[in-house]
Every structure is written in structure tokens, then in C-alpha cells.
Amino acid sequence: MAIFKKAEKKLTLNDIVLPEHIGIIMDGNGRWAKKRGLPRTAGHTVGAQTFRKIARYCSDIGIKHLTVYAFSTENWKRPKEEVDAIMKLFKEYMIEAINDFQDDSIVVKFIGDRTVFPDDMLELIEKNEHDSKDRTGMVLNIAMNYGGRDEIVNAVKTLAKDVKDGKVDVNDIDDKLLSDLMYTSGQPDPDLIIRPSGEYRTSNFLLWQSAYSEYCIMDVLWPDFKTEDLDKALIEFAKRNRRFGGI
Ligand code: FPP
């Protein structure tokens, strides 16, 4: 007797529950450029376009929070030319977001230590946050000069000072109190973190918040990342069995 295997239904976004918060480590810009004999900065330029496309797509499909890792506290070690090129791309995006996205629903936030940025950058950061704060759509967190350890160290310093000043009792320190001191305060932890370019590392991204995040490592360089790749990650995520330490 012939045994017919029941064809497995191909899942689409309509069949699955989407993550509320996605984190993306936008990795592989340098390798993308190298493969083409181009300067690394060309990879970042194309990577910035990919960022625009993927952020818009996440908002369109109903993702509530998206955090992109754009520049880490360690990325200052790169050659000045590369750092300058990335800063120029941030500036271009922030100016565009203020001027061209006025009717947008996306709430723009910047996470990381912003005190190091020059005044013109700070003004753009603050204007973007101010102009978008009353919107009701997806929250887009752009991690710039962000480091997970740096974020935790700062939270601990604030807490130590509050204990010293008698504002907080040591016995009241818990997960929630620390979460509220992170840059992402008030937002849910990321459900899914996507890392393109095939590297199996967290690279200091959302260390506190990613305790129970599902990772999806993808073999595609960020400038080549397509909306179809995001769909693949979302479908992969939907198949995971999240237990949060339970059974
Ligand atoms: C990591 O790839 C990428 C970065 C450190 C920079 C990311 C910046 C952008 C995508 C552009 C600007 C973003 C905004 C928000 C406008 P890599 O350079 O480490 O790649 P590699 O591992 O292949 O060398």
C-alpha cells in the first residue's frame, strides 16, 4: 500500500503570532563591501538603505518594537574614516526622519550613551524623539554608542546612589527595578534577536533584556538582507517552543 505523506503546510505571516519586540544586529556590511572590492564605507551606505527598508516593513506588518544595533561602545576602535562615515549616515537618516516622515506613525528613540555626541547630533537626536513621541505606531530604538555592559554598569551606579541617598532599600532591588533603569525602560524585552552574517555572538547587544530572547542567526550579509529574510526569521521564531525556564 502506498503511503502518502501529508504535505506540510507552508507557513506564511498570516498563520503565525508575531514577536512583539525584534532586535537586529546589522552585521556584515564590511564583508559585503570587501566581496565587491569596495571600501567598507560602501557596505555601511547600503546597510543604511537596508535598515530603512526593514524598519518600514516591520512597522507595516505590525511589529510593536524594533531595536537595531547601529554602533557599539566598542566601534570607536575602527578607523576614523569609517566612524565618520557611519556618523554621517546617522545624521542623514535623522534629518530625513524629521523632514520627510512627518506623517509617520513610528516613534523614534535612541538608546546608548549620547553624552559623547557633538551638539548638532544631540539636537537631531532630541528633535527626532520629541517630534515622534506622541505617535502611536512601532517604537524604533536605534542603538548608537550602545553597550549592554555599559548600560548595566550605569544602572548599578544609579541604584547604588539611590541606596546611599536612602531612596531605595536594598531589599527592594529586583528585576523590575533594574529593567526600569535600562535604556529600554517601559518596553518589553526582545522576543527575537536576528543576527545576519552568520556570526554566533551577542556582541554586547541588549545583555540584560535578552535573557529569554530567541536568536536567529542568518547566513546573509546585512546589505543583502531582504523582507523575505525577515519573514523566514519570523516563521522560524513561531516554531520555537519558548519555556522561559519552565517545562
Ligand atoms: C556591523 O557590520 C555594522 C556596523 C558597525 C554599522 C551599522 C551601520 C549601519 C547599518 C548604517 C547606519 C545606520 C543607521 C541607523 C542610519 P561590520 O562593519 O562589522 O561588518 P563586518 O563584520 O562584515 O566587517
Residues whose N, C-alpha, C, O or C-beta is under 5 A from the ligand:
A	BS01	FPP	M26 D27 G28 N29 G30 R31 W32 H44 G47 A48 F51 Y69 A70 I86 L89 F90 Y93
